[in-house]
Amino acid sequence: MSRKEDQNLIVGLDIGTSKVVAVVGEVGQDGTIDVVGAGVHPARGLKKGVVVNIESTVQSIQRAVDEAERMA
């Protein structure tokens, strides 16, 4: 993701049993947060909240983050 020097970005990541969600937010000068990107991908490699296949889990995370970066 390209980043301008005057941007203050934060990222949130929710790894659930059914899906992985990544969001990118920009913190404004007044402290507000504007969501500038979001990505959702089906979770793979998790069962009842436990990682059972790390490679599949990492791939799901990477795809959600990539989608959020493209949107931002």
Secondary structure, 3 states (H helix, E strand, C coil): CCCCCCCCEEEEEEECCCEEEEEEEEECCCCCEEEEEEEEEECCCEECCEECCHHHHHHHHHHHHHHHHHHC
